[in-house]
Amino acid sequence: MDLLNPIDAIFLAIESREHPMHVGGLQVFEPPPDATDDFVRELYEEARAATDVRPRFRRRQRRILGGFSSLVWSHADDVDLGYHLRRSALPAPGGRTELLDLVGRLHSGLLDRHRPLWEGRIIEGLSGGRFAVYVKVHHALMDGVSALRLLQRTLTDDPYDTRLRVPWTQGRSEVLDDAAPGMWEQLRKTLPRMATGVGAAAGASRALAEGQLELPLAAPPSMFNVPIGGARSVTVGSWPLDRVHAVRRATGATVNDVVLAMSAGALRSYLMERNALPDKPLTAMVPVDLRGSADADSDGNLVAAVLCNLATDLANPAARLSAISASMRRSKRVFQQLPRLEAIALSALLMSPLGMTLLPGFEALPRVPFNLVISNIPGPRKPVYLQGARLDSNYPLSIPFDGQAVNITVTSTADTLDFGLVACRRSVPQLPRMIEHLETALADLAHATG
């Protein structure tokens, strides 16, 4: 039995049919040149035979205190891999539309709380002989950074290495599992410091008061900030990193600043098409990884949240990027001055209005906490392979919330930048248009800064 850390407990508590709380990933692979017609079937059968399941992938919810509380994990003695890993095939022609329709439906479903909280799907029938792997894991088990790092441990940069490594068998130091009670104790000590302004927490309080941080509840209402249903739509796109680096070098911005500027430009165009662009700039919540060298390989949740002004009220792409860079610099400066637990506590303070909207009776706050979440997670820097099959694209897929109907998550795969967008199917129509707008936004940034 393991004690949940506070963040994991919250992720379990707020889940509902409208709010599946899992993160996912869609990887597309090119089979090796000498692959037989049975390559994917044999890959699936070998993965099904990998029954040495690590403790984290045996975790399932356990209720105590008469079913009222979910503060502990239990562990399944046996994991039914026939349930957790399945095989599917796309209808002809096996293109982007067919793949994303299937993945959208898979990403809409809740994970079974009576089983370990993860599922995978191997998908055949893609055009050009390719195949895909879709995996979803409850956010209480790990965050997007952890999930991506786990993926990287299953792949190799050797195209001739035919050993199969699957996520649920990968070894790791159970840093967070062993430290969970300690995290509760540290948080207990940290919260009074946040309240009384002792130490670095006082600096954070001053930063909020002096306008160094974007404030929650200051975002303008938009078509994204509405109640959502449980059905999801998914769209994806990839861009050469060279194009992003060209803008970065020309402006002194970071890659993440350029990602945010691309997203801001796409959101501005999407909303303008619908005569729905607010006069005030949209605000994004941007997760920031808090891992240090001591826990670089740890799974679980170790992220803070900063708020970023997306400057969608500015028509000039270069001015928009400059405003975004300045907003992120101010926020990062404040968080870098804090010990990790105080950074998490400050993050919780910034996120608290969103949590309130998920509680009965608080669904309609008078102001919007922020308009959407945009995440950027570094991925593998060189080509990587799965039993000789090259990873072509790696699309991260995350979580929309009630009042936050769209999510944008980005990662890198060798020389490309892969965007995964997930939205409420009802509230955000024609989501694929966002991919076209992202391309236009990057082209406009290159033209304005070149």
Salt bridges, closest charged atoms under 4 A:
ASP2 OD2 - ARG59 NH2 3.22
ASP2 OD2 - HIS75 NE2 3.29
GLU15 OE1 - ARG113 NH2 2.79
GLU15 OE1 - HIS138 NE2 3.27
ASP38 OD2 - ARG41 NH2 3.46
GLU45 OE2 - ARG41 NH1 3.08
ASP80 OD2 - ARG115 NH1 3.94
ASP101 OD2 - ARG105 NH2 3.21
ASP112 OD2 - ARG115 NE 3.40
GLU124 OE2 - ARG87 NE 2.43
ASP143 OD2 - ARG291 NH2 3.14
ASP157 OD2 - LYS382 NZ 3.58
ASP161 OD2 - ARG163 NH2 2.92
ASP161 OD2 - ARG165 NH2 2.78
GLU174 OE1 - ARG172 NH1 2.57
ASP177 OD1 - ARG56 NH2 2.78
ASP177 OD1 - ARG59 NH2 2.38
ASP177 OD2 - ARG172 NH1 3.96
GLU185 OE2 - ARG188 NH2 2.45
GLU214 OE2 - ARG330 NH2 3.09
GLU273 OE1 - ARG274 NH1 3.12
GLU273 OE2 - ARG433 NH2 2.08
GLU273 OE2 - HIS437 NE2 3.20
ASP289 OD2 - ARG149 NH2 3.49
ASP289 OD1 - ARG291 NH1 2.66
ASP295 OD2 - ARG340 NH1 2.23
ASP299 OD1 - ARG153 NH2 3.62
ASP299 OD2 - ARG172 NE 2.86
GLU342 OE2 - ARG193 NH1 2.63
ASP392 OD1 - ARG390 NH1 3.37
GLU436 OE1 - ARG433 NH1 2.27
GLU439 OE1 - ARG243 NH1 3.01
